[in-house]
Amino acid sequence: MKIKQVEELVGITSKNIRFYESQGLLTPERADNGYREYHQDNIEVLKKIKLLRKIGISVEDIKSVLNDNVTLENCLEKYLDVLEKQKSNLTNMYNLTEEIINQKCELNNLKTDEWLEKMENMEKEGINFVNISKIDIHMKKKMGAIIGGAVMIVFMLFLIGMFLWGNSVDPIPLGLLIVLVAIPVVIIVCIIGVLIGRIREIDGGEEDEAAKY
């Protein structure tokens, strides 16, 4: 079975499948032509990876389970501790937000220094708030992808305009004109498709985020 078939069957992108291979979670066979060949046991492993990743288990911990370095039970118990910590963080953030609301604060009289100092003291006690730098990085990645795609689309539209203008000045056979215009149109469609996929990838966390776990 080829990687595209596996992607459709399991619901994991080819890019992520290759990432899991690079991390040692999956070892498909190689055919004589060098292409990867996936079998039913690989499919089952990918399904297990998908399940564990969906509930938040790290790639590193999944690898340990697959290699029999730790049991699944021990892995899940360890993850419960992580969830308990996250639950505590959310509770504290909820309480702090509620406290600000109860102060009847408006933006113009919000005591930012006082609240930030309180948050910093809470962070020293081990409470984690939202990582704004991570959000900013995601926004920069999305803007970079959008700007890059927009520049290419504008360039392709410019080429189409040049072809049409040139044809109005010095007409060429209709078939040739259609081909010349169709090429940048196809490229524009491909750019839009890639751009949508890239934005979804960024919103989904990407491979590099998975590698941090």
N, C-alpha and C positions, 0 to 999 in steps of 0.2 A: 504494500500500500504506500502511495506517495504522500508527501507532506500536505499537499492541498486537500487530499481526501481525508486525512487525519484531522485537519483543521475544521472541515465541515462536519465530521462525525462527532468530534469531542467538543467543539466550540471554543478552541484555544487558537489564537493567531499563530501563523507560521513563525513570526518573529519571536513570540514567547516560547514556542516549542524549541526553537534553536537556542534560546536563552537557557532553558532548563537543561538542554544537552550540554551547553558550555559549563554549567554549574555541576555537572555530574549526576543529575537526577534521572537522566534518560540516556540509554546507549543503543540506538537502532543499528541494525546491520547495514553494511554497504554492499550494493550490487556490483557486478563486474564493471559497470560503466561509471562507478563512483557515486551514484545517487543513493540517498538514504532509502532503506526499505523498512517500513514499520509493520510489525506483526501484532497479533491480538494482545500479547503480554505488554507491549509498549502502550497500546490503547488503554489497558487497565491501569497501568502506572500513571498515565496522563489524567485519567478520571480521578484517581486518588489525589494527585497533585492539585487538580482543579477544586476538588471538595475542600481540601485542607487550606488552600490559598483563599477560598471564598469565606471561610470562617476566620481568616486572619493569621494562620500559622506561617511563620517565616520560611523562606526558601532554605535557609541554613538548617532549621529544625526539621523540615521535611526530608532533607538529605540525610540527616542523622537517623531518622526513622527508617527510610528506605535501605540504608546501609546496616540496619540492625544495631546501631550504636546505642540507641535508646528505644524503649517500647512506645507504642502509640499512646498508651495510658499515661506514661510519665510526661510525654510531650504535651498532651492536652492539659494535664494538671499544672504544668509550668505556664501554659498559656492562660489558664484560669487566673493565675496570680497577676498576669499582665492586664487581663480584663478587669480584675478587681481594682487595680491601680487606676485604670482609665475611668472606671465607674466613680471612684473617689474624686478624680479630677473634675469630671462632669458635675458631680454634686456640688463641689466647691465653687465652680464657675456659675452654676445655677444660683447658689446662695448669694454670691457676690452681685450678680446681675439683679436679683430680687432686692438686695439691700440698696442698690443705686436707685431702683424704681421707687422704693419706699421713701427715699430722700426727696422725692418730687423734683428731681433735677431737670433743668433745661440745659441745652447746649451752651448757652451764654453764661450760665452760673455753675457749670459742672466743675467741681474741685478736682481737676485732673491730677495735680501733683499728689494730692492726698490719696487718691485711689491707686495711682501708679505705685506709690510707696507701699501701700497695703499689698498690692499684687506682688511686688518684689519680695516683700517679707514672706508671703505665702510660697513663692517660688523657692526661697531658701529652705523652706520646710519640706520641699519635695513635690510641690504642686506644679503641674505643667499647664500653661495656658496655650492658646492657639499660636502656632508657629507662623507669624506673618511673613517671615523671610521666605518660607516654602511657598506660600500663596503668591508672593511677588515673583518668584522664579517661574512658577507656572504661567503667570500672566505674561511675563517677558517671552517665554517660549511660544505662547500662543500668538502674541503680537508679531514675533519674528517670523513665524510660519505664515501668518496672514499677509504681512507686508511683502515677504518674498514671493508668495503666490500672486499677490496683486500686481507686483512689478512685472512678472512673467506674463500675466494675462494682458496687461496694458501693452506690452511689447508685441504680443501676438496680434492684438487688435490693430496696432500700428501697422504691422505687416499686411494685414487684410486690407486696411485702408490704402496702403501704398499699391497693392496689387490692383485694387478697383480703380484707383486714380490713374495708374499706368495704363489700364485697359481703356479708360475713357479717352486718354490722349492718343494711344496707339493700340487699337483693338487686337486681341489675340484670339485664337480659336476658343470657343466656349468650353470645350472639354478640358483644355489646358487651364483655363481660368478657374473652373470648378475644382480641379485638382489642387491648384495653388492656394485657393481659399480654404479648401477642406483640410489641408495639412495643419495650419494654425488652429482651426476650429477643433480638430481632434486633440491637439496639444492642450487647448484651453480646457476641454472636458476632462482630460487626464489630470491636469493641474488641480482642478476643482475636486476631483475624486481623491487625489493624494492629500490635498489640504484638509478635507473632511476627515480622512483617516488619521491624519497627524493630530488634529485637534482632539479627536476621540481618544487617541493614545495618550496625549498629555492629560486630559481630564481623567483618564483611567489610572493614572499614576506612573505609567511607563515601566520599562524594564529596570532602569536605574533606581527607581524607587523600590522595586522588589528586592534589589540587591542590598538595600540598606537593612533589611530585616534580619 
